[in-house]
Amino acid sequence: MKENIYIDLDEDIQSVIQKINSSETENLDLVVPTGARILQNIVDAHLIKEAGDEVGKNLTIVTSDLMGRIFAERAGLAVSGQTGGAGLAVTPAVVGSGRISDIVARKRGIPVSAESKKNIPKLAGAKSAAVSAKLSAKGLSAKKSENFLKNKSKGEIGAGFLKSYREERSKVSVFNELGHINRNRKFWPFKLSPAIFVGGTVLVALVLGFVVFGRTLPRADVIIYPVRETRGETVEILISGSASRADFGKNVIPGELLTLEKSLNGEFTATGAQDVSGKARGKITIYNAYSSQAQNFVASRFQAENGKIFWTTKSVSVPGYTKKDGKIIPGQTQAELVAAEAGDSYNVGPSKFTMPALKGTARGDKIYAVSDSPIIGGGSDGSKIVSNDDATKAYNELKEKIRPQFNGFKNDLPAGFQLWSEAYNEELADSSVSPEVGGAADKFTATVKMVARAVVFKTEDLESYMNTKIGANLEENKLLLAGSKEISFLKPPVVDYQKGTVLATLNIKYDTINKFDTEEFKKSILKKKEKEIKSILLSYKDVERVEVGMWPFWVRSVPANNDRVKISIKGL
């Protein structure tokens, strides 16, 4: 019968020996995990062997730890890869080699008896001879090994024992003999994870990249700040929507008129107060289909379809009819009506009117009137009407709501075009309220239509025009700094939105510099440090200062390669 004793990973030798002594079973399997503390040196393996022999136990080390198996075999212990039972693979005990190189110093405080040390097996036969030969090759004699073991058997422990052990171990390593045990196994001191491998590779690549680029691809960017002279020029220009191309001789560049319309309506509250004697009012169109001669009427009565009587506010003359293709086209004129009496019953919608005075005559059906909009304004005390202030406030509110819709029109111009604010206009194109001002109503609807107009032009056309005008008066040894130009209007420009034109007088301020030989300057600073460049700069009176930027950051002088140096003039 066998008993399995399970050993913990960090269990010390004293605990293991105690478990062996306390077991009542003769055959014991010590199940030891890989990397366990007791498998890390051959001394503990010998102590386990001695403990088993003293109490008459047959011990088997069950482990997959390769080094532990080696130490156990050297100590004379049976070794297996699995616990007892069917198929148990047990390696017969191997007579211990007794080599000092197999010994790893044990922890202090574990007593070892002299009698137990006598039981440590000795190397025998050919194997002992082979090891002795190897020890001799390294300058170690078998006698020295025997003396060491002899001293150990006398109970040498502690600092003296460890010192002797370390001297022997520095000359002979157990790893030199691993090939005799298992030639097919390879040992690595640690496992290289993919993350460490990739990270190390990237780090090495970056370092090499910096070194290579730093040696082969340095560059220098030099910005020259030249001495400037400010000048002014006055020019006239006509931006014309009818011009197809620029004509600098006539001071003309092409433009384009952009137009955008927006309408909006809303409902508002009437606040005007109705007069007690308020009468409905409105407009009618009077038609004359009776005669080709004009018909004249003093202030006259007109009757609506609901029977209500209205009066014209003044005399009217209705033109005679005309004929076209044999058809009579009535003459017509407009007139203002007012109700005969106050009251909201005189508020009528679009209607047809007749003249009671002509009823029953030949003119009764031939002369009539029509209202296209309601006749309103009649009411009793306390009713509301649409006042002029109501209409004005409504128009202003609607205009403020429309204006943000023009922002995109001003800002999102066609590519390459620009707009002067002086050539932009927004205006109220139309407005109306319903009912009309003076009409009785608690609520009314207001409508406005706004139009935005802009005359735009291409930026490159204006730039070319100014450069041409300035260049005509520029000395041969001077250069225009194109980015320095500033323009202003000497007087407000004249804008015609019907024609799409802008006539403007411009004042142009600009900077000039003396011509500068950048290639000569570049050659003079090659391989020079920044301080040396400043000294060279003193000989260039037309240069105010320079800025030198070098790459990579550790480069301290301008490259020797002319192509790796870039020279630019600020503002040019």
C-alpha positions, 0 to 999 in steps of 0.5 A: 500500500502506498500513501501520497504526501502532497508538498506545498510550493514554499514548504521547507525541509523540516516540514517535509521530514516531519511528514515522513516521520509521522506517516505509518505507511512504508511506501510513500509518494512525495507529490512535489509541484514544479518550482517547489522550494525543496527541489531547488538544491541537492542538499534537501534531496539528500536530507529527504533520502536520509530521513526515509532511510532512518525510519525505513520508508521507501520514498518516491519523488513525484514531480515534473520539475526537471531540476528537482528530478535530477537532484532526487536521482543524484541523492538516490531517490526514486523518481516518477512523473505521476502518483502511484497506481496503474501505469506508474512510471518509477525511475530506479534510484540512481547511485548518488554522484556525490559531486560538489557541483550538484550541491546548492546551499541549504537554509541555516538551522537544519541539523544534519547528523554525521551518521546521516552524511555517511549514508550519502552514496558515492559515485561508482564505476565508469560514471565516477571515472568520467566525472573525475576525468572532467574534474581533472580537466578543470584542475580539480583532483578527485582527492580534493573532492574526497577531502571536501566530502570528508570534511562535510561528513564530519559535520561541516556546516554554516559559513565554512561549508558554504564557502567550500561549496561555492568554490567548488560550484564556481568550477563545476556546474551541474548544467555541464552534465545535463546532456548526460541525463536528457540530450533532447531537452533544452533549457532557457533561463526565462520565457521571452513573451511576445510583448517584450519581444515586440517592445524591445524591437520597436525600441531598438528600431527607434534608437537606430532610426534617430541615429541614422536620421541624425547622421544622414538627414539633418536639415536647417530652416533659415528665415531672413527678416530683411530691413523694410521700407514702407511706401504708399500708392493711390489707385482707382479701380472699377469692379464691373459685373459686365466685364468679362476679364480684367483690363488694368489699362482701364483700371477695370476688374470683373465682378459679379452681382449676387442677389438673395430674397427672403420672405417671412410672415407672422401673426401679431396682436392689434393694439389700436383703439376703435373710435366710437363713431368708427365706420368701415372703409375700403377700396373699390374698382368702378367699371364703365361698360355703358359708354365709350365716354367717361362717366363723371360722378360726384360723391355717390352711393354704392350698395353692397350685396348685403344691402349696406350703403357706402359712399365714395369719399370724393368725386370720381370719373370713370373712363369709357370702355374700349373694344378689342376684337369686337369685345367691350373692355370696360373702363375702370378707376379706383375709389375709396368707400366709407360706410354710411353708418358706424358699426361692425355690420358694415365690415364686408368681404370682397363683394360687388357693388351697384349704384342705387341712383342708376337702378332701373336705368340703362346704366344700372347694370353697365356701371358697377364696382367690385372690392378685391379686399374686405371693407373693414373698420366698422365697430362699436366702442372698445373694439381693436384695430390695426394701428400704424405702430402695430404694423411698424413693430411687426415689420421690424420684428420680421426683418430681424428674424430674416437677417440671420438667414443672410449670414451664409450669403455673406460668408459662404462666397464662391471659392476665390471671391471676396466682398467689401462690406461697403458693397453689401446691402440689405433692404425691405422690398415689400411689406403688408398687413392683413387686415390693413391699417385701421381695420378692426381686428384682435389679431393681424398678419404681417408679411415682409420680403427682404433682398440682399445684394452684393458685388463680389470679385476675385481676390487674385484679380485685385492682387494682380492689379495692385502688384501691376500698379505698384511694380510700375513705380518700383526701382529695379533693385527693390522687391515688393513684399506681397504679404505686406499690402494694406488697403483703405478707401480714400472716400466711400465707394460708389455702388450701383446694385442695378448695374453691379458695379463698384467704383473705388479709390484705394490707398495702398500701403506696402513694404519693399526690401532690397534684392537679396542673394539667398544662394550666396547667403546659404553658401556662407552659413554652411557648417556654421553654428548659430553664433557664427551665423550672427557674425556673418549677418553683420556683413549684410546691411539689408538683413535685420535678423535671422531665425535658424531652426535645425533638425533633429534637435541635437544638431548644432550646426547648419548641414554641409549639404546645400540641399538640406538648407532652406532659406526663406524671406519673411513676407516675400 
